[in-house]
Amino acid sequence: MKAKIGNRLIASLKPQEKPLEICDTSIPGFIVRVQPSGIMTYICSYRLRDGRRNRVSIGRASVFTPAQARDRVKELLADVTKGTDPVEARKLARSHTLKTFLKEEYEPKELANHKSGNATLKRLQACFAEFENKKLSDLNTWIIDKWKSERQKSGIKAATISRDITALKALLYKAVQWKFIATNPLAKYSPFKNADKNRRVRYLSPDEESALRKSLDDRQEQQRKERDSANQWRKERGYAELIDLRALPLTDHLKPLVLLALNTGCRRGELFKLRWEKVDFSRSILTVDWSTTKNEETRHIPLNAEALEVLQTWHKQRDYPKDGYVFPGKDGCALNNIKKSWAPVINASGISDFRFHDIRHHFASRLVMAGVDLNTVRELLGHGDIKMTLRYAHLAPHAKAEAVARLIPPSAIHFDQSMELTKS
């Protein structure tokens, strides 16, 4: 709808079921928008040099007169003619503090779309609380270096500090992308230059893996003995007996969970949220859904003989619904903790300094040492960047030896090793 935007028109406008926009007949881009609530707002619509259209709000009709809004539109259109985008200029003009940007921009636009959004929000709020009233543009490497030193003195691990700074750098990257600051002051900042080279790669020796497997079996036997004792007690008193664990190949979720981790390299959280519908028994493929992965990308992992057998056994034993969790917790919800069962198994095995997440490193290390190329390992682990996988490169020295060996052509001259050099 087009009309001359003036006092008479503003007084005559009535709210409708849907938003209504009236374009001024004398100044293209001058618009008044009437919301169903009755609120009227002046808007300047314009086209940039690259062809993109944009619009910026002037203000409400209850605050500005049509003449004032018209003058402001003329100013903005003049800026557009000079190559200035009013929307970007407004963003740059507003000096966001870390606190206001996080609350008003980053949380609703970015964190709301990520499954780990709440955790990231809490990390940023807790770790950088002392900077919440600083302007984004005032954050610099000197300030962060000082903050890092204090954190280290308080006993915080380097890996934790690195994750905190990575979260802050991601926030500042978005601030640049959304035109709130001109540059990311931490773009090239690396808190620990050699951190990646020294990242933990803990994997099991053959003896340790055997000890872990034996500890899992010993735990199952102990559970069977306890059930035998309990059923004997119940039988003597005329109570209904519990399920005979000796009739089951698996006493609970721990052994199948660990064996699956050893043979797929899946993260603990990925296994906790794995559903039966993502296990293709006919094709021997396990699908890790994007909603459960760290980088939000789906990946498909072939199941080897042991992984397939343990899943088939576990499924047959429990007779779970097709859409249920493979390792359900209470009330059919996803399992969320195995500390009480995992810790005793590790302690009993005699293995030291080994976390459940290290099973993932063990999986990758075995592949590399078996001659599997790093890119295939990257795809199986779900790494978005090959740099993450390169931490296992040192486990494959044979690959470098084979590479340089290929430089020798078949027709190369072979020296007679029996010849001796003589001094002239």
Buried (B, 14 or more C-beta within 10 A) or exposed (E): EEBEBEEEBBEEBEBEEEEBEBBBEEBBBBBBBBEEEEEBBBBBBBEBEEEEEBBBEBEEBEEBEBEEBBEBBEEBBEBBEEEEBBBBBEBBEEEBBBBBBBBEBBBEEBBEEEEEBEEBBEBBBEBBEEBBEBBBBBBEBEBBEEBBEEBBEEEBEBEEBBEBBEBBBBBBEBBBEBBBBEEBBBEEBEBBEEEEEEBEBBBBEEEBBEBBBEBBEEBBEEBBEEBEEBBEEEEEEEEEEEEEBEEBBBBBBBBBBBBBBBBBBBBBBBBBBBBBEBBEEEEBBBBBBEEBBEEBEEBEBEBEEEBBBBBEBBBEBBEBEEEEBBBBBEEEEBBEEBEEBBEBBBEBBEBEEBEBEBBBBBBBBBBBBEEBEBEEBBBBBBBEEEEBBBBBBEBBEEBEEEEEEEEEEEEEEEEEEEEEEEEE
